[in-house]
Amino acid sequence: MRALSGRVLAASESQTLAIAARAKALARAGHDVVSLAVGEPDFPTPQCVCDAAVAAIAQGKTRYTESSGIPELRRAVAEKFRRENQLPFASEDSVLVSCGAKHSIMNALHAICNPGDRVIIVAPYWVSYPAMVTLAGAEPIVVETTPEDGFRLCPDRLRQQLDERVACVILNSPCNPTGAMYTREQLDELAAVLAEHDCYIISDEIYEKLAYTTPHVSIGAIASVADRTITVNGCSKAYAMTGWRIGFMTGPRAVIEQAAKVQSQDTSNPTTIAQYAALAALECAEPDVARMRERFAERGRLLLELLARVPLVRAYPPDGAFYVWLDVRPLLGDQMSSHQLATRLLEEFFVATVPGEAFGMNGYLRLSFATSEDNLARAVERLRRLVETIAAEKR
Ligand SMILES: Cc1ncc(COP(=O)(O)O)c(C=O)c1O
């Protein structure tokens, strides 16, 4: 058989999906599985959003739309970017609506990457970035962060990596998996380094509305890098709309035009009905967002309290998103990887988590608190029993 695409073969498969599949298989076999591996809100989509979708169907809004998205949604997104994110250049013509933020990022990478280009990714990173960069024909360059830096990219580390091969730097605040956010001052420092270098910035702000400790700031609002920043956001996490598949971005007109061309030849418009639902989300769902954020904040606090009672692990309080990044290195010693630990936790205690390796950093587990308080309590109790078992094995 003729060879398959080297680009596609080189891209890794999603490790989180593999864990979710195993957890489901154990549940089907009758085990009481508690999952802290989920990457989506467990709340229902707000009623006003569902009503708008039903109305769209009733009104026959079921045909193709403009490939880049309906004008009223693009206008609402541009207005959101200008008002909430202070992105000066956001306009209806510089917004592309896509099938989820993942699709937005992929379109953007296709628009800017050439063979031989490098794209900087900050570890721990969202699982999909490296594969997406590879699929776009560029080379992912992973820059590690440290607990001492709060898992944030520090300007000196960034400067060391920047050369003429770097086409783009991907930033993610609030971050999946650590929940870390960048303050205005931290972004100013990164922007000062980036402004000296001819590259794009993709700022993935999908968890923007789930911020607990510090206000969300968009790097695209900083004048020195405003004209090279592609700001990505969407409905999935803020409005509990993961299944509706609506993401959007704004950025330099030339980039958005090429990204729109990719989309027009690839998927055409995002689902028409979901676009009307997204419009309703932007217009009427802020009270629902506030309620969900409050619930997430409470659950995050509970999870931290519970984890504080477990020996040999250390939880990093998140600034945003709905994950706790758990340092399990003292438990692992030299013998075990976090992947092995997550496997034991799942196979012996039926708790699903995502090991740090999936995010490019061994020694940690990502625990999602997008689940009930009861599940959090049961999961941490089982984790505590595993920790005690391992400690006893070591003795
Ligand atoms: C950091 C980050 N960016 C983007 C996405 C993708 O979002 P969407 O479901 O809108 O494609 C996710 C989803 O998990 C994410 O965690």
The ligand as an SDF file (V2000), in Angstrom:
LIG
                    3D

 16 16  0  0  0  0  0  0  0  0999 V2000
   -7.3510   25.0840   26.3760 C   0  0  0  0  0  0  0  0  0  0  0  0
   -8.4210   24.6200   25.4630 C   0  0  0  0  0  0  0  0  0  0  0  0
   -8.5350   25.2160   24.2710 N   0  0  0  0  0  0  0  0  0  0  0  0
   -9.4860   24.8330   23.3920 C   0  0  0  0  0  0  0  0  0  0  0  0
  -10.3790   23.8270   23.6920 C   0  0  0  0  0  0  0  0  0  0  0  0
  -11.3890   23.4180   22.6590 C   0  0  0  0  0  0  0  0  0  0  0  0
  -12.6310   23.9650   22.8620 O   0  0  0  0  0  0  0  0  0  0  0  0
  -13.8360   23.6230   21.8780 P   0  0  0  0  0  0  0  0  0  0  0  0
  -14.6380   22.5720   22.5410 O   0  0  0  0  0  0  0  0  0  0  0  0
  -14.5770   24.9320   21.7590 O   0  0  0  0  0  0  0  0  0  0  0  0
  -13.2700   23.1990   20.5760 O   0  0  0  0  0  0  0  0  0  0  0  0
  -10.2910   23.1820   24.9270 C   0  0  0  0  0  0  0  0  0  0  0  0
  -11.2000   22.0560   25.2450 C   0  0  0  0  0  0  0  0  0  0  0  0
  -10.9620   21.2480   26.0920 O   0  0  0  0  0  0  0  0  0  0  0  0
   -9.2980   23.5950   25.8370 C   0  0  0  0  0  0  0  0  0  0  0  0
   -9.1700   23.0000   27.0360 O   0  0  0  0  0  0  0  0  0  0  0  0
  1  2  1  0
  2  3  1  0
  2 15  2  0
  3  4  2  0
  4  5  1  0
  5  6  1  0
  5 12  2  0
  6  7  1  0
  7  8  1  0
  8  9  2  0
  8 10  1  0
  8 11  1  0
 12 13  1  0
 12 15  1  0
 13 14  2  0
 15 16  1  0
M  END
$$$$
